[in-house]
Amino acid sequence: MNLASHLVSSARTYPDRLALRLGDAAVSYRELDELSARTAGLLRERGVRPGDRVALMLPNVPEFALVYYGVLRAGGVVVPMNPLLKAREIDYYLDDSGARLLFAWHDFADEAHEGARRADAEAVVVGPGAFDELLRSATPLDEPTVRQPDDTAVVLYTSGTTGRPKGAELTHANLAQNCHIAATEVFRLTPDDVIFGGLPLFHAFGQTCTLNAAVTSGACLTLLPRFDAAKALAVVEKHGVTVFAGVPTVYSRLVRQPGKEAYDVSRLRACLAGGAAMPVQVQQDFRTAFGCAVLEGYGLSETSPVVSVNTLQAGPRPGSVGIPIPGVQVRLVDNGTEVPQGETGEITVRGHNVMKRYWKRPEETAAAIRDGWFHTGDLGRVDRDGYLWIVGRKKDVIIRGGYNVYPREVEEVLYEHPAVADAAVIGIPDPDLGEEVGAAVVLRPGARTTAEELREYVKGQVAAYKYPRKVWIADTLPKGPTGKILKTEIVPPSGLGRR
């Protein structure tokens, strides 16, 4: 089994149908197949062998797909990375994964080169011109390298609360089955469908529910590298989008977009939301404005990602994240014991979607996967009809506009500042993003700095979505008897909101 075989199959069945669109540019399935084959040949010529990790730092552009499938075709393992990462983060991802090759978009070449240099890796700049020349000279690898279902296809990095980002190993079987269910059970895709490609493709949601779901069904994926509500509506109208997937913030911005009534979105037939809790009001407002219901679902990077979803057949149940997808079981537990129906417990998941393990982290894998059940750290309840409702999170994580921000990672950067004695990063409610990143800081005796300077310091060290927009300097932080900072007792200054 090789996930890239889906592309080969669609290219042979629908060679002249459009696979990808970006503005006025279009790539057919025949062209995507040929370009990914040349990318695989290029990788082989550069010494990439089955099982080798290859990193991608690309936005939502056609090149993401051709490199992604090229790596899989060569038998390699894809390590997707956010293009906004800074050099220190890139260094960590490359060093931890062992990826010696990084494909980076030309707009982010400086950070990519510096991060690769620190990790003793090579950065290949992808963009107009130069990359095309590399592919022209490469010998195509026509047939995908044979891989076993349990072989790792993607290492997707997700942070923990007590350490640095860790890679979830998703296998060919994990991703193939999850995207098949997304295509057939969730969206009921056909080759006539056009899917909106605004979800980041470096994330599991975007990979499974847009890119891989489109390719496995011969549908077209129309790309938007950076989300803007007006541009998104223009794409939906111009390209006749039928299927839309996004995080709640996206739907909120579409609802609030001035002049939204002028766009023709009449071909929209299915919309999916995930990545964070979706306000019921936003669901209702979207349906009123655009005439299409939003199906909310639930998933994690470690589950490929889809666990449960509201279905087209039954329609949405606002506030619920639906029922488990076929082949997946959900059980709610409290201290290892399953809780009665209707009561709150930690969500645990078992099925074909659960990751193989955390990359090079046997202890964390053993803690997360027990007796075949993946412990999500999320709290939920199941109603008498079997629908799952998310109640809260056990994990210390801020979800900012659908992106996970792990306070520990940001706090570590703050603690590197010579003026900082104590720091606590918390989520502050935000009407647009859901949560904004906030940081309370206590300075060392005699140290002098400002909240603005600290904000800019962190901004230069982490991806743009992670740095705290709200920073305030406090005299002390509340602490428990052991000295642990009590984040639940931190009150932001007036005007910043409260967690």
Order of alpha helices (4+ residues) and beta strands (2+ residues): alpha-beta-beta-alpha-beta-alpha-beta-alpha-beta-alpha-beta-alpha-beta-beta-alpha-beta-alpha-beta-alpha-beta-alpha-beta-alpha-beta-beta-beta-beta-beta-beta-beta-alpha-beta-beta-beta-beta-beta-alpha-beta-beta-alpha-beta
